[in-house]
Amino acid sequence: MGRRSLRKIDPELDLSRHYFEWPQCGKPLPLERLLPGSGPLEIEVGSGKGLFLENFSARYPEHRFLGIELARKYARFAAARLVRRGRTNAVVLQGHAMEIFTEGLADAIASAVHLYFPDPWWKKRHHKRRMMNPLFLAQVARVLQPSGTFHFWTDVREYFELGLEAVAERPEFSEPTFPPEETPQHDLDYRTHFERRTRLAGLPVYRAAFTRL
């Protein structure tokens, strides 16, 4: 399932406190400016339309949420969503996740990293572009605090199994746990829009969580 077209953003919305671009905002990331406060930091890689950021920033108002999205139009859309909901504990950073992790984030800074429905890059010659690779997982392990959690969800079983194998090669992570499917309480009670579309289509979602040892 590909991405659908986006609604236009209200030009009157002020995104200046919710939308930032890498690396213009500075290296390393000035998190104290982007997300002031001392609450636990959670990072989502590939925020898409921003449903996870919207829902979880409301569910955990004491936490801080950093969404990373490569596509500028989606990053701005997700930021606009946060502005409309009045969220003050979540922002969106437009840029390449691997660069941001490598050059922008300090060691042991995050309590959780979320990777939901990453592009499976179906063609074999494109597999090297997949996020679940040794270099990215090494950065996730570095950025996570001890006892922090790495969440990985996908609707592609082959990719899921390869992802489990890749994480198993990292001694920093525990054996996976497999969170159960939750019953949605309303129409948008899903982690992401992609999860919503997948489940409404009757297709399986594969979920795993790993603890940073």
CYANA upper distance limits for C-alpha pairs under 8 A (distance plus 0.5 A):
  6 LEU  CA     74 TYR  CA      8.45
  6 LEU  CA     77 PHE  CA      8.27
  9 ILE  CA     13 LEU  CA      8.20
  9 ILE  CA     77 PHE  CA      7.16
  9 ILE  CA     80 ALA  CA      7.45
 13 LEU  CA     80 ALA  CA      7.53
 13 LEU  CA     83 VAL  CA      7.92
 14 ASP  CA     83 VAL  CA      8.06
 15 LEU  CA     19 TYR  CA      6.02
 15 LEU  CA     76 ARG  CA      8.28
 15 LEU  CA     79 ALA  CA      7.05
 15 LEU  CA     80 ALA  CA      6.88
 15 LEU  CA     83 VAL  CA      7.37
 16 SER  CA     20 PHE  CA      7.96
 17 ARG  CA     34 LEU  CA      7.94
 17 ARG  CA     91 VAL  CA      7.87
 18 HIS  CA     34 LEU  CA      8.50
 18 HIS  CA     79 ALA  CA      5.85
 18 HIS  CA     80 ALA  CA      8.17
 18 HIS  CA     82 LEU  CA      7.66
 18 HIS  CA     83 VAL  CA      7.49
 18 HIS  CA     90 ALA  CA      7.52
 18 HIS  CA     91 VAL  CA      4.92
 18 HIS  CA     92 VAL  CA      6.46
 19 TYR  CA     75 ALA  CA      7.83
 19 TYR  CA     76 ARG  CA      6.92
 19 TYR  CA     79 ALA  CA      6.04
 19 TYR  CA     91 VAL  CA      6.56
 19 TYR  CA     92 VAL  CA      5.56
 19 TYR  CA     93 LEU  CA      6.54
 19 TYR  CA     94 GLN  CA      8.06
 20 PHE  CA     24 GLN  CA      8.42
 20 PHE  CA     25 CYS  CA      7.03
 20 PHE  CA     91 VAL  CA      8.29
 20 PHE  CA     92 VAL  CA      6.84
 20 PHE  CA     93 LEU  CA      5.33
 20 PHE  CA     94 GLN  CA      6.69
 21 GLU  CA     25 CYS  CA      6.65
 21 GLU  CA     93 LEU  CA      6.01
 21 GLU  CA     94 GLN  CA      5.20
 21 GLU  CA     95 GLY  CA      6.84
 22 TRP  CA     26 GLY  CA      7.83
 22 TRP  CA     93 LEU  CA      7.13
 22 TRP  CA     94 GLN  CA      6.42
 22 TRP  CA     95 GLY  CA      5.66
 22 TRP  CA     96 HIS  CA      8.43
 22 TRP  CA    100 ILE  CA      7.94
 23 PRO  CA     27 LYS  CA      7.11
 23 PRO  CA     95 GLY  CA      8.10
 25 CYS  CA     29 LEU  CA      7.42
 25 CYS  CA     30 PRO  CA      7.94
 26 GLY  CA     30 PRO  CA      7.12
 27 LYS  CA    103 GLU  CA      7.16
 27 LYS  CA    104 GLY  CA      6.01
 28 PRO  CA    103 GLU  CA      6.65
 28 PRO  CA    104 GLY  CA      4.55
 28 PRO  CA    105 LEU  CA      6.82
 28 PRO  CA    106 ALA  CA      8.28
 29 LEU  CA    104 GLY  CA      5.33
 29 LEU  CA    105 LEU  CA      6.90
 30 PRO  CA     34 LEU  CA      6.84
 31 LEU  CA     35 LEU  CA      5.88
 31 LEU  CA     36 PRO  CA      7.40
 32 GLU  CA     36 PRO  CA      5.10
 32 GLU  CA     37 GLY  CA      7.49
 34 LEU  CA     91 VAL  CA      7.69
 35 LEU  CA     64 ARG  CA      7.12
 35 LEU  CA     65 PHE  CA      8.47
 35 LEU  CA     89 ASN  CA      7.08
 35 LEU  CA     90 ALA  CA      7.64
 35 LEU  CA     91 VAL  CA      7.82
 39 GLY  CA     62 GLU  CA      6.18
 39 GLY  CA     63 HIS  CA      5.33
 39 GLY  CA     64 ARG  CA      6.41
 40 PRO  CA     62 GLU  CA      8.03
 40 PRO  CA     63 HIS  CA      5.43
 40 PRO  CA     64 ARG  CA      6.44
 40 PRO  CA    110 ALA  CA      7.32
 40 PRO  CA    111 SER  CA      6.37
 41 LEU  CA     63 HIS  CA      6.59
 41 LEU  CA     64 ARG  CA      5.28
 41 LEU  CA     65 PHE  CA      6.36
 41 LEU  CA     66 LEU  CA      7.85
 41 LEU  CA    109 ILE  CA      7.56
 41 LEU  CA    110 ALA  CA      5.37
 41 LEU  CA    111 SER  CA      6.15
 41 LEU  CA    112 ALA  CA      7.53
 42 GLU  CA     63 HIS  CA      7.77
 42 GLU  CA     64 ARG  CA      6.67
 42 GLU  CA     65 PHE  CA      5.40
 42 GLU  CA     66 LEU  CA      6.76
 42 GLU  CA    110 ALA  CA      6.22
 42 GLU  CA    111 SER  CA      6.26
 42 GLU  CA    112 ALA  CA      5.27
 42 GLU  CA    113 VAL  CA      6.38
 42 GLU  CA    114 HIS  CA      8.14
 43 ILE  CA     65 PHE  CA      6.36
 43 ILE  CA     66 LEU  CA      5.30
 43 ILE  CA     67 GLY  CA      6.33
 43 ILE  CA     68 ILE  CA      7.98
 43 ILE  CA    110 ALA  CA      7.53
 43 ILE  CA    112 ALA  CA      6.81
 43 ILE  CA    113 VAL  CA      5.30
 43 ILE  CA    114 HIS  CA      6.60
 44 GLU  CA     53 LEU  CA      8.44
 44 GLU  CA     65 PHE  CA      8.05
 44 GLU  CA     66 LEU  CA      6.79
 44 GLU  CA     67 GLY  CA      5.26
 44 GLU  CA     68 ILE  CA      6.57
 44 GLU  CA    113 VAL  CA      6.35
 44 GLU  CA    114 HIS  CA      5.07
 44 GLU  CA    115 LEU  CA      6.62
 45 VAL  CA     67 GLY  CA      6.79
 45 VAL  CA     68 ILE  CA      5.54
 45 VAL  CA     69 GLU  CA      7.14
 45 VAL  CA     97 ALA  CA      7.03
 45 VAL  CA    113 VAL  CA      7.98
 45 VAL  CA    114 HIS  CA      6.61
 45 VAL  CA    115 LEU  CA      5.76
 45 VAL  CA    116 TYR  CA      7.99
 46 GLY  CA     67 GLY  CA      7.62
 46 GLY  CA     68 ILE  CA      6.05
 46 GLY  CA     69 GLU  CA      5.19
 46 GLY  CA     70 LEU  CA      7.58
 46 GLY  CA     97 ALA  CA      8.49
 46 GLY  CA    115 LEU  CA      7.42
 46 GLY  CA    116 TYR  CA      7.77
 46 GLY  CA    118 PRO  CA      7.57
 47 SER  CA     51 LEU  CA      8.31
 47 SER  CA     52 PHE  CA      7.85
 47 SER  CA     53 LEU  CA      7.96
 47 SER  CA     67 GLY  CA      6.05
 47 SER  CA     68 ILE  CA      6.42
 47 SER  CA     69 GLU  CA      5.83
 47 SER  CA     74 TYR  CA      8.41
 47 SER  CA     75 ALA  CA      7.76
 47 SER  CA     78 ALA  CA      7.78
 47 SER  CA     92 VAL  CA      8.41
 48 GLY  CA     69 GLU  CA      7.01
 48 GLY  CA     74 TYR  CA      6.07
 48 GLY  CA     75 ALA  CA      7.35
 48 GLY  CA     78 ALA  CA      7.35
 48 GLY  CA    192 THR  CA      8.50
 49 LYS  CA     74 TYR  CA      6.29
 49 LYS  CA     75 ALA  CA      7.87
 49 LYS  CA     77 PHE  CA      6.62
 49 LYS  CA     78 ALA  CA      5.36
 49 LYS  CA    192 THR  CA      8.44
 49 LYS  CA    193 HIS  CA      7.76
 50 GLY  CA     54 GLU  CA      6.60
 50 GLY  CA     67 GLY  CA      8.49
 50 GLY  CA     75 ALA  CA      8.47
 50 GLY  CA     77 PHE  CA      8.00
 50 GLY  CA     78 ALA  CA      4.77
 50 GLY  CA     79 ALA  CA      7.86
 50 GLY  CA     81 ARG  CA      7.40
 50 GLY  CA     82 LEU  CA      8.40
 50 GLY  CA    192 THR  CA      7.91
 51 LEU  CA     55 ASN  CA      6.62
 51 LEU  CA     78 ALA  CA      8.15
 51 LEU  CA    188 LEU  CA      8.43
 51 LEU  CA    190 TYR  CA      8.22
 51 LEU  CA    191 ARG  CA      7.13
 51 LEU  CA    192 THR  CA      5.75
 51 LEU  CA    193 HIS  CA      6.95
 52 PHE  CA     56 PHE  CA      6.33
 52 PHE  CA    190 TYR  CA      8.08
 52 PHE  CA    191 ARG  CA      5.46
 52 PHE  CA    192 THR  CA      5.93
 53 LEU  CA     57 SER  CA      6.19
 53 LEU  CA     65 PHE  CA      7.31
 53 LEU  CA     67 GLY  CA      7.51
 53 LEU  CA     82 LEU  CA      8.20
 53 LEU  CA     90 ALA  CA      7.24
 54 GLU  CA     58 ALA  CA      7.06
 54 GLU  CA     81 ARG  CA      7.60
 54 GLU  CA     82 LEU  CA      6.56
 54 GLU  CA     85 ARG  CA      8.05
 54 GLU  CA     87 ARG  CA      8.07
 55 ASN  CA     59 ARG  CA      6.72
 55 ASN  CA    189 ASP  CA      8.35
 55 ASN  CA    191 ARG  CA      8.33
 56 PHE  CA     60 TYR  CA      6.34
 57 SER  CA     61 PRO  CA      5.99
 57 SER  CA     63 HIS  CA      7.55
 57 SER  CA     64 ARG  CA      7.80
 57 SER  CA     65 PHE  CA      7.18
 57 SER  CA     87 ARG  CA      7.48
 57 SER  CA     89 ASN  CA      6.85
 57 SER  CA     90 ALA  CA      6.84
 58 ALA  CA     87 ARG  CA      7.93
 61 PRO  CA     89 ASN  CA      7.24
 62 GLU  CA     89 ASN  CA      8.28
 63 HIS  CA     89 ASN  CA      7.35
 64 ARG  CA     89 ASN  CA      5.44
 64 ARG  CA     90 ALA  CA      6.33
 65 PHE  CA     89 ASN  CA      6.71
 65 PHE  CA     90 ALA  CA      4.97
 65 PHE  CA     91 VAL  CA      7.01
 66 LEU  CA     90 ALA  CA      6.39
 66 LEU  CA     91 VAL  CA      5.87
 66 LEU  CA     92 VAL  CA      6.46
 66 LEU  CA     93 LEU  CA      7.64
 67 GLY  CA     90 ALA  CA      8.02
 67 GLY  CA     91 VAL  CA      6.67
 67 GLY  CA     92 VAL  CA      5.04
 67 GLY  CA     93 LEU  CA      6.49
 68 ILE  CA     75 ALA  CA      8.14
 68 ILE  CA     92 VAL  CA      6.34
 68 ILE  CA     93 LEU  CA      5.39
 68 ILE  CA     94 GLN  CA      6.40
 68 ILE  CA     95 GLY  CA      7.19
 68 ILE  CA     96 HIS  CA      8.16
 68 ILE  CA     97 ALA  CA      6.85
 69 GLU  CA     74 TYR  CA      7.56
 69 GLU  CA     75 ALA  CA      5.90
 69 GLU  CA     92 VAL  CA      7.66
 69 GLU  CA     93 LEU  CA      6.86
 69 GLU  CA     94 GLN  CA      5.54
 69 GLU  CA     95 GLY  CA      6.55
 69 GLU  CA     96 HIS  CA      7.74
 69 GLU  CA     97 ALA  CA      7.97
 70 LEU  CA     75 ALA  CA      7.69
 70 LEU  CA     94 GLN  CA      5.88
 70 LEU  CA     95 GLY  CA      5.15
 70 LEU  CA     96 HIS  CA      5.88
 70 LEU  CA     97 ALA  CA      7.89
 71 ALA  CA     75 ALA  CA      6.64
 71 ALA  CA     94 GLN  CA      7.47
 71 ALA  CA     95 GLY  CA      8.14
 72 ARG  CA     76 ARG  CA      6.64
 72 ARG  CA     94 GLN  CA      6.52
 72 ARG  CA     95 GLY  CA      8.48
 73 LYS  CA     77 PHE  CA      6.61
 74 TYR  CA     78 ALA  CA      6.57
 75 ALA  CA     79 ALA  CA      6.70
 75 ALA  CA     92 VAL  CA      6.66
 75 ALA  CA     93 LEU  CA      7.49
 75 ALA  CA     94 GLN  CA      6.28
 76 ARG  CA     80 ALA  CA      6.58
 76 ARG  CA     92 VAL  CA      8.20
 77 PHE  CA     81 ARG  CA      6.80
 78 ALA  CA     82 LEU  CA      7.05
 78 ALA  CA     92 VAL  CA      7.51
 79 ALA  CA     83 VAL  CA      6.84
 79 ALA  CA     91 VAL  CA      7.01
 79 ALA  CA     92 VAL  CA      6.23
 80 ALA  CA     84 ARG  CA      6.69
 81 ARG  CA     85 ARG  CA      6.84
 82 LEU  CA     86 GLY  CA      6.59
 82 LEU  CA     87 ARG  CA      5.76
 82 LEU  CA     88 THR  CA      8.48
 82 LEU  CA     90 ALA  CA      7.73
 82 LEU  CA     91 VAL  CA      8.14
 83 VAL  CA     87 ARG  CA      6.73
 95 GLY  CA     99 GLU  CA      8.33
 95 GLY  CA    100 ILE  CA      7.68
 96 HIS  CA    100 ILE  CA      6.79
 97 ALA  CA    101 PHE  CA      6.52
 98 MET  CA    102 THR  CA      6.55
 98 MET  CA    136 PHE  CA      6.90
 99 GLU  CA    103 GLU  CA      6.27
 99 GLU  CA    104 GLY  CA      7.88
100 ILE  CA    104 GLY  CA      5.29
100 ILE  CA    105 LEU  CA      7.16
101 PHE  CA    105 LEU  CA      5.76
101 PHE  CA    139 GLN  CA      6.81
101 PHE  CA    140 VAL  CA      8.19
101 PHE  CA    143 VAL  CA      8.07
102 THR  CA    139 GLN  CA      7.15
105 LEU  CA    109 ILE  CA      7.80
105 LEU  CA    143 VAL  CA      7.27
106 ALA  CA    143 VAL  CA      6.83
107 ASP  CA    142 ARG  CA      5.93
107 ASP  CA    143 VAL  CA      5.20
107 ASP  CA    144 LEU  CA      7.70
107 ASP  CA    145 GLN  CA      8.31
108 ALA  CA    142 ARG  CA      6.61
108 ALA  CA    143 VAL  CA      5.04
108 ALA  CA    144 LEU  CA      5.19
108 ALA  CA    145 GLN  CA      4.62
108 ALA  CA    146 PRO  CA      7.78
109 ILE  CA    143 VAL  CA      6.01
109 ILE  CA    144 LEU  CA      6.51
109 ILE  CA    145 GLN  CA      6.54
110 ALA  CA    143 VAL  CA      6.49
110 ALA  CA    144 LEU  CA      5.33
110 ALA  CA    145 GLN  CA      6.24
110 ALA  CA    148 GLY  CA      7.60
111 SER  CA    144 LEU  CA      6.46
111 SER  CA    145 GLN  CA      6.20
111 SER  CA    147 SER  CA      8.21
111 SER  CA    148 GLY  CA      5.07
111 SER  CA    149 THR  CA      7.01
112 ALA  CA    144 LEU  CA      7.06
112 ALA  CA    148 GLY  CA      5.84
112 ALA  CA    149 THR  CA      5.17
112 ALA  CA    150 PHE  CA      6.26
112 ALA  CA    151 HIS  CA      8.15
113 VAL  CA    140 VAL  CA      7.70
113 VAL  CA    144 LEU  CA      7.84
113 VAL  CA    149 THR  CA      6.90
113 VAL  CA    150 PHE  CA      5.37
113 VAL  CA    151 HIS  CA      6.77
114 HIS  CA    150 PHE  CA      6.50
114 HIS  CA    151 HIS  CA      5.28
114 HIS  CA    152 PHE  CA      6.92
115 LEU  CA    150 PHE  CA      8.26
115 LEU  CA    151 HIS  CA      6.42
115 LEU  CA    152 PHE  CA      5.46
115 LEU  CA    153 TRP  CA      7.04
116 TYR  CA    151 HIS  CA      8.06
116 TYR  CA    152 PHE  CA      6.29
116 TYR  CA    153 TRP  CA      5.27
116 TYR  CA    154 THR  CA      6.75
116 TYR  CA    192 THR  CA      8.03
117 PHE  CA    152 PHE  CA      8.31
117 PHE  CA    153 TRP  CA      6.12
117 PHE  CA    154 THR  CA      4.87
117 PHE  CA    155 ASP  CA      7.22
117 PHE  CA    194 PHE  CA      7.66
117 PHE  CA    195 GLU  CA      8.36
118 PRO  CA    130 ARG  CA      8.10
118 PRO  CA    131 MET  CA      7.39
118 PRO  CA    154 THR  CA      7.40
119 ASP  CA    130 ARG  CA      7.34
119 ASP  CA    131 MET  CA      8.45
120 PRO  CA    127 HIS  CA      8.18
120 PRO  CA    130 ARG  CA      6.80
120 PRO  CA    156 VAL  CA      7.92
120 PRO  CA    159 TYR  CA      7.18
121 TRP  CA    126 HIS  CA      6.16
121 TRP  CA    127 HIS  CA      6.27
121 TRP  CA    129 ARG  CA      7.45
121 TRP  CA    130 ARG  CA      6.88
122 TRP  CA    126 HIS  CA      7.53
122 TRP  CA    127 HIS  CA      7.54
123 LYS  CA    127 HIS  CA      7.14
126 HIS  CA    130 ARG  CA      8.12
128 LYS  CA    133 ASN  CA      8.12
131 MET  CA    136 PHE  CA      6.93
132 MET  CA    136 PHE  CA      7.12
132 MET  CA    137 LEU  CA      7.17
132 MET  CA    163 GLY  CA      6.24
132 MET  CA    166 ALA  CA      7.59
133 ASN  CA    137 LEU  CA      6.66
133 ASN  CA    163 GLY  CA      8.38
133 ASN  CA    166 ALA  CA      7.25
134 PRO  CA    138 ALA  CA      6.56
134 PRO  CA    166 ALA  CA      7.21
135 LEU  CA    139 GLN  CA      7.02
136 PHE  CA    140 VAL  CA      6.77
137 LEU  CA    141 ALA  CA      6.65
137 LEU  CA    167 VAL  CA      7.51
137 LEU  CA    170 ARG  CA      8.19
138 ALA  CA    142 ARG  CA      6.73
138 ALA  CA    170 ARG  CA      8.00
139 GLN  CA    143 VAL  CA      6.58
140 VAL  CA    144 LEU  CA      6.54
140 VAL  CA    150 PHE  CA      8.20
141 ALA  CA    172 GLU  CA      6.89
141 ALA  CA    173 PHE  CA      7.98
141 ALA  CA    212 ARG  CA      7.16
144 LEU  CA    148 GLY  CA      6.05
144 LEU  CA    149 THR  CA      7.86
144 LEU  CA    212 ARG  CA      7.16
145 GLN  CA    212 ARG  CA      7.39
146 PRO  CA    211 THR  CA      8.45
146 PRO  CA    212 ARG  CA      5.78
146 PRO  CA    213 LEU  CA      6.13
147 SER  CA    211 THR  CA      6.06
147 SER  CA    212 ARG  CA      5.44
147 SER  CA    213 LEU  CA      6.38
148 GLY  CA    211 THR  CA      6.19
148 GLY  CA    212 ARG  CA      5.70
149 THR  CA    209 ALA  CA      7.05
149 THR  CA    210 PHE  CA      6.06
149 THR  CA    211 THR  CA      5.15
149 THR  CA    212 ARG  CA      6.60
150 PHE  CA    209 ALA  CA      6.08
150 PHE  CA    210 PHE  CA      5.59
150 PHE  CA    211 THR  CA      6.93
150 PHE  CA    212 ARG  CA      8.05
151 HIS  CA    207 ARG  CA      8.12
151 HIS  CA    208 ALA  CA      6.50
151 HIS  CA    209 ALA  CA      5.03
151 HIS  CA    210 PHE  CA      7.09
152 PHE  CA    207 ARG  CA      6.55
152 PHE  CA    208 ALA  CA      5.86
152 PHE  CA    209 ALA  CA      6.78
153 TRP  CA    160 PHE  CA      8.08
153 TRP  CA    205 VAL  CA      7.48
153 TRP  CA    206 TYR  CA      6.08
153 TRP  CA    207 ARG  CA      4.97
153 TRP  CA    208 ALA  CA      6.83
154 THR  CA    159 TYR  CA      7.98
154 THR  CA    160 PHE  CA      6.83
154 THR  CA    205 VAL  CA      6.44
154 THR  CA    206 TYR  CA      5.90
154 THR  CA    207 ARG  CA      7.27
155 ASP  CA    160 PHE  CA      8.34
155 ASP  CA    198 THR  CA      7.94
155 ASP  CA    203 LEU  CA      8.11
155 ASP  CA    204 PRO  CA      6.66
155 ASP  CA    205 VAL  CA      5.14
155 ASP  CA    206 TYR  CA      6.34
156 VAL  CA    160 PHE  CA      6.66
156 VAL  CA    205 VAL  CA      8.30
156 VAL  CA    206 TYR  CA      8.03
157 ARG  CA    161 GLU  CA      6.70
157 ARG  CA    206 TYR  CA      7.39
158 GLU  CA    162 LEU  CA      6.73
159 TYR  CA    163 GLY  CA      6.44
160 PHE  CA    164 LEU  CA      6.75
160 PHE  CA    206 TYR  CA      7.20
161 GLU  CA    165 GLU  CA      6.86
162 LEU  CA    166 ALA  CA      6.68
163 GLY  CA    167 VAL  CA      6.75
164 LEU  CA    168 ALA  CA      6.59
164 LEU  CA    176 PRO  CA      8.24
165 GLU  CA    169 GLU  CA      7.13
166 ALA  CA    170 ARG  CA      7.74
167 VAL  CA    173 PHE  CA      7.52
168 ALA  CA    173 PHE  CA      7.80
168 ALA  CA    175 GLU  CA      7.72
172 GLU  CA    212 ARG  CA      6.31
172 GLU  CA    213 LEU  CA      5.84
173 PHE  CA    210 PHE  CA      6.53
173 PHE  CA    211 THR  CA      6.07
173 PHE  CA    212 ARG  CA      5.32
173 PHE  CA    213 LEU  CA      6.04
174 SER  CA    210 PHE  CA      6.11
174 SER  CA    211 THR  CA      5.69
174 SER  CA    212 ARG  CA      6.99
174 SER  CA    213 LEU  CA      6.78
175 GLU  CA    210 PHE  CA      6.96
175 GLU  CA    211 THR  CA      8.28
176 PRO  CA    208 ALA  CA      6.41
176 PRO  CA    209 ALA  CA      5.97
176 PRO  CA    210 PHE  CA      5.46
176 PRO  CA    211 THR  CA      8.26
177 THR  CA    208 ALA  CA      6.13
177 THR  CA    209 ALA  CA      5.77
177 THR  CA    210 PHE  CA      7.09
178 PHE  CA    207 ARG  CA      6.18
178 PHE  CA    208 ALA  CA      5.16
178 PHE  CA    209 ALA  CA      6.85
179 PRO  CA    207 ARG  CA      6.65
179 PRO  CA    208 ALA  CA      6.90
179 PRO  CA    209 ALA  CA      7.74
180 PRO  CA    207 ARG  CA      8.39
184 PRO  CA    188 LEU  CA      8.16
184 PRO  CA    189 ASP  CA      5.48
184 PRO  CA    190 TYR  CA      7.06
185 GLN  CA    189 ASP  CA      6.40
188 LEU  CA    193 HIS  CA      8.29
188 LEU  CA    196 ARG  CA      7.88
190 TYR  CA    195 GLU  CA      6.87
190 TYR  CA    196 ARG  CA      6.32
191 ARG  CA    195 GLU  CA      6.98
191 ARG  CA    196 ARG  CA      8.32
192 THR  CA    196 ARG  CA      6.98
193 HIS  CA    197 ARG  CA      6.74
194 PHE  CA    198 THR  CA      6.57
195 GLU  CA    199 ARG  CA      6.56
195 GLU  CA    205 VAL  CA      7.87
196 ARG  CA    200 LEU  CA      6.53
197 ARG  CA    201 ALA  CA      6.64
198 THR  CA    202 GLY  CA      7.07
198 THR  CA    203 LEU  CA      5.94
198 THR  CA    204 PRO  CA      7.67
198 THR  CA    205 VAL  CA      7.85
199 ARG  CA    203 LEU  CA      5.97
199 ARG  CA    204 PRO  CA      7.24
199 ARG  CA    205 VAL  CA      7.88
